[in-house]
Amino acid sequence: MKLLLDSTRCQGYGLCQEPAPELIDLDEWGYARLRETTVPDDAAEAAAAAVAACPNSALKLVK
């Protein structure tokens, strides 16, 4: 499974980082940056929660 970020949609709310800090960092302005694009099996639930937390649909999970 891969986690994708459309940085043009990210508005810097930072809500995605809380459920998945092992996958997502925030830059100095609060915009998301992916630490990893490949999601380990044990982080799939956290990745899904991060996708759901984004109010701008900037994150997407693909198989």
PDB file of N, CA, C and O in Angstrom:
ATOM      1  N   MET A   1       0.845  -1.168   0.000  1.00  0.00           N
ATOM      2  CA  MET A   1       0.000   0.000   0.000  1.00  0.00           C
ATOM      3  C   MET A   1       0.898   1.240   0.000  1.00  0.00           C
ATOM      4  O   MET A   1       1.936   1.271   0.660  1.00  0.00           O
ATOM      5  N   LYS A   2       0.482   2.246  -0.743  1.00  0.00           N
ATOM      6  CA  LYS A   2       1.240   3.493  -0.835  1.00  0.00           C
ATOM      7  C   LYS A   2       0.392   4.659  -0.346  1.00  0.00           C
ATOM      8  O   LYS A   2      -0.819   4.707  -0.563  1.00  0.00           O
ATOM      9  N   LEU A   3       1.054   5.592   0.316  1.00  0.00           N
ATOM     10  CA  LEU A   3       0.434   6.837   0.760  1.00  0.00           C
ATOM     11  C   LEU A   3       0.919   7.931  -0.180  1.00  0.00           C
ATOM     12  O   LEU A   3       2.123   8.127  -0.347  1.00  0.00           O
ATOM     13  N   LEU A   4      -0.016   8.637  -0.790  1.00  0.00           N
ATOM     14  CA  LEU A   4       0.315   9.696  -1.736  1.00  0.00           C
ATOM     15  C   LEU A   4      -0.143  11.040  -1.184  1.00  0.00           C
ATOM     16  O   LEU A   4      -1.177  11.137  -0.523  1.00  0.00           O
ATOM     17  N   LEU A   5       0.640  12.068  -1.466  1.00  0.00           N
ATOM     18  CA  LEU A   5       0.330  13.429  -1.029  1.00  0.00           C
ATOM     19  C   LEU A   5       0.250  14.341  -2.236  1.00  0.00           C
ATOM     20  O   LEU A   5       1.192  14.418  -3.025  1.00  0.00           O
ATOM     21  N   ASP A   6      -0.864  15.030  -2.384  1.00  0.00           N
ATOM     22  CA  ASP A   6      -0.998  16.073  -3.396  1.00  0.00           C
ATOM     23  C   ASP A   6      -0.710  17.388  -2.674  1.00  0.00           C
ATOM     24  O   ASP A   6      -1.598  17.978  -2.058  1.00  0.00           O
ATOM     25  N   SER A   7       0.527  17.831  -2.759  1.00  0.00           N
ATOM     26  CA  SER A   7       0.941  19.017  -1.992  1.00  0.00           C
ATOM     27  C   SER A   7       0.218  20.286  -2.427  1.00  0.00           C
ATOM     28  O   SER A   7       0.190  21.260  -1.675  1.00  0.00           O
ATOM     29  N   THR A   8      -0.363  20.297  -3.617  1.00  0.00           N
ATOM     30  CA  THR A   8      -1.110  21.477  -4.055  1.00  0.00           C
ATOM     31  C   THR A   8      -2.441  21.604  -3.313  1.00  0.00           C
ATOM     32  O   THR A   8      -3.015  22.691  -3.256  1.00  0.00           O
ATOM     33  N   ARG A   9      -2.931  20.508  -2.749  1.00  0.00           N
ATOM     34  CA  ARG A   9      -4.191  20.528  -1.997  1.00  0.00           C
ATOM     35  C   ARG A   9      -3.971  20.782  -0.501  1.00  0.00           C
ATOM     36  O   ARG A   9      -4.893  21.198   0.200  1.00  0.00           O
ATOM     37  N   CYS A  10      -2.755  20.534  -0.017  1.00  0.00           N
ATOM     38  CA  CYS A  10      -2.465  20.685   1.412  1.00  0.00           C
ATOM     39  C   CYS A  10      -2.546  22.159   1.808  1.00  0.00           C
ATOM     40  O   CYS A  10      -1.957  23.019   1.153  1.00  0.00           O
ATOM     41  N   GLN A  11      -3.269  22.436   2.869  1.00  0.00           N
ATOM     42  CA  GLN A  11      -3.427  23.798   3.364  1.00  0.00           C
ATOM     43  C   GLN A  11      -2.722  24.026   4.702  1.00  0.00           C
ATOM     44  O   GLN A  11      -2.864  25.091   5.304  1.00  0.00           O
ATOM     45  N   GLY A  12      -1.971  23.039   5.166  1.00  0.00           N
ATOM     46  CA  GLY A  12      -1.164  23.209   6.360  1.00  0.00           C
ATOM     47  C   GLY A  12      -1.913  23.128   7.674  1.00  0.00           C
ATOM     48  O   GLY A  12      -1.472  23.704   8.669  1.00  0.00           O
ATOM     49  N   TYR A  13      -3.031  22.429   7.701  1.00  0.00           N
ATOM     50  CA  TYR A  13      -3.770  22.277   8.957  1.00  0.00           C
ATOM     51  C   TYR A  13      -3.036  21.355   9.931  1.00  0.00           C
ATOM     52  O   TYR A  13      -3.151  21.524  11.145  1.00  0.00           O
ATOM     53  N   GLY A  14      -2.292  20.392   9.418  1.00  0.00           N
ATOM     54  CA  GLY A  14      -1.512  19.485  10.248  1.00  0.00           C
ATOM     55  C   GLY A  14      -2.300  18.383  10.915  1.00  0.00           C
ATOM     56  O   GLY A  14      -1.757  17.674  11.762  1.00  0.00           O
ATOM     57  N   LEU A  15      -3.548  18.216  10.568  1.00  0.00           N
ATOM     58  CA  LEU A  15      -4.401  17.203  11.194  1.00  0.00           C
ATOM     59  C   LEU A  15      -3.980  15.788  10.829  1.00  0.00           C
ATOM     60  O   LEU A  15      -4.255  14.852  11.580  1.00  0.00           O
ATOM     61  N   CYS A  16      -3.328  15.616   9.708  1.00  0.00           N
ATOM     62  CA  CYS A  16      -2.928  14.288   9.242  1.00  0.00           C
ATOM     63  C   CYS A  16      -1.773  13.711  10.049  1.00  0.00           C
ATOM     64  O   CYS A  16      -1.640  12.491  10.151  1.00  0.00           O
ATOM     65  N   GLN A  17      -0.953  14.552  10.610  1.00  0.00           N
ATOM     66  CA  GLN A  17       0.257  14.083  11.278  1.00  0.00           C
ATOM     67  C   GLN A  17      -0.035  13.412  12.610  1.00  0.00           C
ATOM     68  O   GLN A  17       0.687  12.496  13.004  1.00  0.00           O
ATOM     69  N   GLU A  18      -1.060  13.838  13.304  1.00  0.00           N
ATOM     70  CA  GLU A  18      -1.363  13.281  14.623  1.00  0.00           C
ATOM     71  C   GLU A  18      -1.622  11.770  14.599  1.00  0.00           C
ATOM     72  O   GLU A  18      -1.058  11.056  15.428  1.00  0.00           O
ATOM     73  N   PRO A  19      -2.449  11.256  13.686  1.00  0.00           N
ATOM     74  CA  PRO A  19      -2.671   9.804  13.697  1.00  0.00           C
ATOM     75  C   PRO A  19      -1.535   8.988  13.089  1.00  0.00           C
ATOM     76  O   PRO A  19      -1.469   7.777  13.297  1.00  0.00           O
ATOM     77  N   ALA A  20      -0.639   9.634  12.340  1.00  0.00           N
ATOM     78  CA  ALA A  20       0.410   8.869  11.650  1.00  0.00           C
ATOM     79  C   ALA A  20       1.770   9.578  11.682  1.00  0.00           C
ATOM     80  O   ALA A  20       2.334   9.860  10.625  1.00  0.00           O
ATOM     81  N   PRO A  21       2.303   9.868  12.861  1.00  0.00           N
ATOM     82  CA  PRO A  21       3.585  10.581  12.922  1.00  0.00           C
ATOM     83  C   PRO A  21       4.754   9.789  12.348  1.00  0.00           C
ATOM     84  O   PRO A  21       5.778  10.366  11.982  1.00  0.00           O
ATOM     85  N   GLU A  22       4.602   8.461  12.268  1.00  0.00           N
ATOM     86  CA  GLU A  22       5.671   7.648  11.693  1.00  0.00           C
ATOM     87  C   GLU A  22       5.694   7.732  10.160  1.00  0.00           C
ATOM     88  O   GLU A  22       6.660   7.308   9.526  1.00  0.00           O
ATOM     89  N   LEU A  23       4.639   8.273   9.580  1.00  0.00           N
ATOM     90  CA  LEU A  23       4.547   8.380   8.116  1.00  0.00           C
ATOM     91  C   LEU A  23       4.600   9.814   7.609  1.00  0.00           C
ATOM     92  O   LEU A  23       5.001  10.059   6.472  1.00  0.00           O
ATOM     93  N   ILE A  24       4.193  10.768   8.457  1.00  0.00           N
ATOM     94  CA  ILE A  24       4.024  12.152   8.005  1.00  0.00           C
ATOM     95  C   ILE A  24       4.745  13.113   8.950  1.00  0.00           C
ATOM     96  O   ILE A  24       4.585  13.046  10.168  1.00  0.00           O
ATOM     97  N   ASP A  25       5.533  13.999   8.369  1.00  0.00           N
ATOM     98  CA  ASP A  25       6.145  15.117   9.090  1.00  0.00           C
ATOM     99  C   ASP A  25       5.445  16.390   8.643  1.00  0.00           C
ATOM    100  O   ASP A  25       4.765  16.410   7.617  1.00  0.00           O
ATOM    101  N   LEU A  26       5.615  17.437   9.412  1.00  0.00           N
ATOM    102  CA  LEU A  26       5.127  18.753   9.025  1.00  0.00           C
ATOM    103  C   LEU A  26       6.331  19.670   8.860  1.00  0.00           C
ATOM    104  O   LEU A  26       7.269  19.623   9.655  1.00  0.00           O
ATOM    105  N   ASP A  27       6.299  20.505   7.824  1.00  0.00           N
ATOM    106  CA  ASP A  27       7.393  21.456   7.662  1.00  0.00           C
ATOM    107  C   ASP A  27       7.188  22.632   8.610  1.00  0.00           C
ATOM    108  O   ASP A  27       6.246  22.633   9.403  1.00  0.00           O
ATOM    109  N   GLU A  28       8.052  23.618   8.535  1.00  0.00           N
ATOM    110  CA  GLU A  28       7.991  24.735   9.483  1.00  0.00           C
ATOM    111  C   GLU A  28       6.714  25.577   9.368  1.00  0.00           C
ATOM    112  O   GLU A  28       6.405  26.356  10.270  1.00  0.00           O
ATOM    113  N   TRP A  29       5.980  25.425   8.280  1.00  0.00           N
ATOM    114  CA  TRP A  29       4.722  26.143   8.097  1.00  0.00           C
ATOM    115  C   TRP A  29       3.505  25.267   8.343  1.00  0.00           C
ATOM    116  O   TRP A  29       2.372  25.729   8.213  1.00  0.00           O
ATOM    117  N   GLY A  30       3.729  24.000   8.699  1.00  0.00           N
ATOM    118  CA  GLY A  30       2.635  23.098   9.004  1.00  0.00           C
ATOM    119  C   GLY A  30       2.159  22.252   7.829  1.00  0.00           C
ATOM    120  O   GLY A  30       1.187  21.507   7.957  1.00  0.00           O
ATOM    121  N   TYR A  31       2.829  22.358   6.696  1.00  0.00           N
ATOM    122  CA  TYR A  31       2.450  21.562   5.528  1.00  0.00           C
ATOM    123  C   TYR A  31       3.011  20.149   5.641  1.00  0.00           C
ATOM    124  O   TYR A  31       4.110  19.944   6.155  1.00  0.00           O
ATOM    125  N   ALA A  32       2.256  19.197   5.162  1.00  0.00           N
ATOM    126  CA  ALA A  32       2.633  17.790   5.266  1.00  0.00           C
ATOM    127  C   ALA A  32       3.785  17.446   4.332  1.00  0.00           C
ATOM    128  O   ALA A  32       3.899  17.954   3.216  1.00  0.00           O
ATOM    129  N   ARG A  33       4.638  16.551   4.846  1.00  0.00           N
ATOM    130  CA  ARG A  33       5.701  15.935   4.057  1.00  0.00           C
ATOM    131  C   ARG A  33       5.715  14.468   4.436  1.00  0.00           C
ATOM    132  O   ARG A  33       5.701  14.127   5.618  1.00  0.00           O
ATOM    133  N   LEU A  34       5.741  13.614   3.451  1.00  0.00           N
ATOM    134  CA  LEU A  34       5.733  12.181   3.728  1.00  0.00           C
ATOM    135  C   LEU A  34       7.125  11.709   4.121  1.00  0.00           C
ATOM    136  O   LEU A  34       8.113  12.014   3.452  1.00  0.00           O
ATOM    137  N   ARG A  35       7.188  10.958   5.221  1.00  0.00           N
ATOM    138  CA  ARG A  35       8.438  10.312   5.623  1.00  0.00           C
ATOM    139  C   ARG A  35       8.637   9.061   4.786  1.00  0.00           C
ATOM    140  O   ARG A  35       9.755   8.729   4.394  1.00  0.00           O
ATOM    141  N   GLU A  36       7.539   8.375   4.520  1.00  0.00           N
ATOM    142  CA  GLU A  36       7.529   7.128   3.754  1.00  0.00           C
ATOM    143  C   GLU A  36       6.332   7.140   2.822  1.00  0.00           C
ATOM    144  O   GLU A  36       5.263   7.627   3.190  1.00  0.00           O
ATOM    145  N   THR A  37       6.498   6.613   1.628  1.00  0.00           N
ATOM    146  CA  THR A  37       5.345   6.453   0.743  1.00  0.00           C
ATOM    147  C   THR A  37       4.795   5.040   0.828  1.00  0.00           C
ATOM    148  O   THR A  37       3.601   4.817   0.630  1.00  0.00           O
ATOM    149  N   THR A  38       5.676   4.083   1.125  1.00  0.00           N
ATOM    150  CA  THR A  38       5.230   2.709   1.308  1.00  0.00           C
ATOM    151  C   THR A  38       4.779   2.531   2.747  1.00  0.00           C
ATOM    152  O   THR A  38       5.541   2.769   3.684  1.00  0.00           O
ATOM    153  N   VAL A  39       3.540   2.112   2.911  1.00  0.00           N
ATOM    154  CA  VAL A  39       2.952   1.966   4.242  1.00  0.00           C
ATOM    155  C   VAL A  39       3.148   0.532   4.732  1.00  0.00           C
ATOM    156  O   VAL A  39       2.659  -0.408   4.104  1.00  0.00           O
ATOM    157  N   PRO A  40       3.860   0.356   5.850  1.00  0.00           N
ATOM    158  CA  PRO A  40       3.990  -0.991   6.415  1.00  0.00           C
ATOM    159  C   PRO A  40       2.618  -1.515   6.863  1.00  0.00           C
ATOM    160  O   PRO A  40       1.725  -0.733   7.190  1.00  0.00           O
ATOM    161  N   ASP A  41       2.466  -2.818   6.875  1.00  0.00           N
ATOM    162  CA  ASP A  41       1.184  -3.415   7.256  1.00  0.00           C
ATOM    163  C   ASP A  41       0.709  -2.943   8.627  1.00  0.00           C
ATOM    164  O   ASP A  41      -0.485  -2.724   8.829  1.00  0.00           O
ATOM    165  N   ASP A  42       1.642  -2.787   9.569  1.00  0.00           N
ATOM    166  CA  ASP A  42       1.249  -2.389  10.919  1.00  0.00           C
ATOM    167  C   ASP A  42       0.893  -0.910  11.030  1.00  0.00           C
ATOM    168  O   ASP A  42       0.440  -0.470  12.087  1.00  0.00           O
ATOM    169  N   ALA A  43       1.088  -0.131   9.960  1.00  0.00           N
ATOM    170  CA  ALA A  43       0.738   1.286   9.965  1.00  0.00           C
ATOM    171  C   ALA A  43      -0.443   1.601   9.057  1.00  0.00           C
ATOM    172  O   ALA A  43      -0.775   2.769   8.855  1.00  0.00           O
ATOM    173  N   ALA A  44      -1.081   0.567   8.509  1.00  0.00           N
ATOM    174  CA  ALA A  44      -2.190   0.788   7.569  1.00  0.00           C
ATOM    175  C   ALA A  44      -3.359   1.522   8.220  1.00  0.00           C
ATOM    176  O   ALA A  44      -3.960   2.401   7.603  1.00  0.00           O
ATOM    177  N   GLU A  45      -3.679   1.168   9.451  1.00  0.00           N
ATOM    178  CA  GLU A  45      -4.790   1.832  10.138  1.00  0.00           C
ATOM    179  C   GLU A  45      -4.471   3.309  10.403  1.00  0.00           C
ATOM    180  O   GLU A  45      -5.339   4.169  10.257  1.00  0.00           O
ATOM    181  N   ALA A  46      -3.244   3.597  10.786  1.00  0.00           N
ATOM    182  CA  ALA A  46      -2.829   4.986  11.026  1.00  0.00           C
ATOM    183  C   ALA A  46      -2.852   5.790   9.732  1.00  0.00           C
ATOM    184  O   ALA A  46      -3.259   6.952   9.726  1.00  0.00           O
ATOM    185  N   ALA A  47      -2.418   5.173   8.639  1.00  0.00           N
ATOM    186  CA  ALA A  47      -2.434   5.855   7.342  1.00  0.00           C
ATOM    187  C   ALA A  47      -3.863   6.181   6.920  1.00  0.00           C
ATOM    188  O   ALA A  47      -4.134   7.275   6.426  1.00  0.00           O
ATOM    189  N   ALA A  48      -4.769   5.235   7.114  1.00  0.00           N
ATOM    190  CA  ALA A  48      -6.178   5.471   6.775  1.00  0.00           C
ATOM    191  C   ALA A  48      -6.760   6.591   7.630  1.00  0.00           C
ATOM    192  O   ALA A  48      -7.549   7.398   7.140  1.00  0.00           O
ATOM    193  N   ALA A  49      -6.378   6.646   8.899  1.00  0.00           N
ATOM    194  CA  ALA A  49      -6.857   7.716   9.780  1.00  0.00           C
ATOM    195  C   ALA A  49      -6.310   9.076   9.346  1.00  0.00           C
ATOM    196  O   ALA A  49      -7.008  10.085   9.438  1.00  0.00           O
ATOM    197  N   ALA A  50      -5.074   9.103   8.880  1.00  0.00           N
ATOM    198  CA  ALA A  50      -4.490  10.350   8.393  1.00  0.00           C
ATOM    199  C   ALA A  50      -5.213  10.838   7.146  1.00  0.00           C
ATOM    200  O   ALA A  50      -5.482  12.032   7.009  1.00  0.00           O
ATOM    201  N   VAL A  51      -5.527   9.921   6.240  1.00  0.00           N
ATOM    202  CA  VAL A  51      -6.270  10.272   5.025  1.00  0.00           C
ATOM    203  C   VAL A  51      -7.642  10.839   5.403  1.00  0.00           C
ATOM    204  O   VAL A  51      -8.081  11.843   4.842  1.00  0.00           O
ATOM    205  N   ALA A  52      -8.304  10.199   6.342  1.00  0.00           N
ATOM    206  CA  ALA A  52      -9.636  10.645   6.770  1.00  0.00           C
ATOM    207  C   ALA A  52      -9.578  11.994   7.490  1.00  0.00           C
ATOM    208  O   ALA A  52     -10.545  12.754   7.449  1.00  0.00           O
ATOM    209  N   ALA A  53      -8.459  12.298   8.146  1.00  0.00           N
ATOM    210  CA  ALA A  53      -8.347  13.539   8.919  1.00  0.00           C
ATOM    211  C   ALA A  53      -8.109  14.764   8.044  1.00  0.00           C
ATOM    212  O   ALA A  53      -8.345  15.890   8.482  1.00  0.00           O
ATOM    213  N   CYS A  54      -7.649  14.561   6.825  1.00  0.00           N
ATOM    214  CA  CYS A  54      -7.326  15.701   5.960  1.00  0.00           C
ATOM    215  C   CYS A  54      -8.600  16.347   5.408  1.00  0.00           C
ATOM    216  O   CYS A  54      -9.346  15.704   4.670  1.00  0.00           O
ATOM    217  N   PRO A  55      -8.854  17.607   5.758  1.00  0.00           N
ATOM    218  CA  PRO A  55     -10.073  18.265   5.285  1.00  0.00           C
ATOM    219  C   PRO A  55     -10.031  18.640   3.801  1.00  0.00           C
ATOM    220  O   PRO A  55     -11.063  18.975   3.221  1.00  0.00           O
ATOM    221  N   ASN A  56      -8.849  18.586   3.184  1.00  0.00           N
ATOM    222  CA  ASN A  56      -8.718  18.977   1.785  1.00  0.00           C
ATOM    223  C   ASN A  56      -8.443  17.808   0.849  1.00  0.00           C
ATOM    224  O   ASN A  56      -8.156  18.007  -0.332  1.00  0.00           O
ATOM    225  N   SER A  57      -8.531  16.594   1.375  1.00  0.00           N
ATOM    226  CA  SER A  57      -8.290  15.383   0.571  1.00  0.00           C
ATOM    227  C   SER A  57      -6.934  15.420  -0.137  1.00  0.00           C
ATOM    228  O   SER A  57      -6.824  15.038  -1.302  1.00  0.00           O
ATOM    229  N   ALA A  58      -5.908  15.879   0.574  1.00  0.00           N
ATOM    230  CA  ALA A  58      -4.565  15.943   0.006  1.00  0.00           C
ATOM    231  C   ALA A  58      -3.849  14.601   0.078  1.00  0.00           C
ATOM    232  O   ALA A  58      -2.850  14.397  -0.611  1.00  0.00           O
ATOM    233  N   LEU A  59      -4.343  13.690   0.897  1.00  0.00           N
ATOM    234  CA  LEU A  59      -3.737  12.376   1.042  1.00  0.00           C
ATOM    235  C   LEU A  59      -4.619  11.309   0.431  1.00  0.00           C
ATOM    236  O   LEU A  59      -5.846  11.408   0.441  1.00  0.00           O
ATOM    237  N   LYS A  60      -3.960  10.266  -0.111  1.00  0.00           N
ATOM    238  CA  LYS A  60      -4.695   9.165  -0.704  1.00  0.00           C
ATOM    239  C   LYS A  60      -3.906   7.882  -0.488  1.00  0.00           C
ATOM    240  O   LYS A  60      -2.679   7.876  -0.580  1.00  0.00           O
ATOM    241  N   LEU A  61      -4.612   6.804  -0.201  1.00  0.00           N
ATOM    242  CA  LEU A  61      -4.009   5.471  -0.094  1.00  0.00           C
ATOM    243  C   LEU A  61      -4.320   4.700  -1.368  1.00  0.00           C
ATOM    244  O   LEU A  61      -5.460   4.673  -1.832  1.00  0.00           O
ATOM    245  N   VAL A  62      -3.291   4.074  -1.924  1.00  0.00           N
ATOM    246  CA  VAL A  62      -3.485   3.225  -3.112  1.00  0.00           C
ATOM    247  C   VAL A  62      -2.814   1.887  -2.877  1.00  0.00           C
ATOM    248  O   VAL A  62      -1.810   1.789  -2.172  1.00  0.00           O
ATOM    249  N   LYS A  63      -3.387   0.859  -3.481  1.00  0.00           N
ATOM    250  CA  LYS A  63      -2.821  -0.489  -3.345  1.00  0.00           C
ATOM    251  C   LYS A  63      -1.880  -0.803  -4.466  1.00  0.00           C
ATOM    252  O   LYS A  63      -1.314  -1.896  -4.510  1.00  0.00           O
TER     253      LYS A  63
END
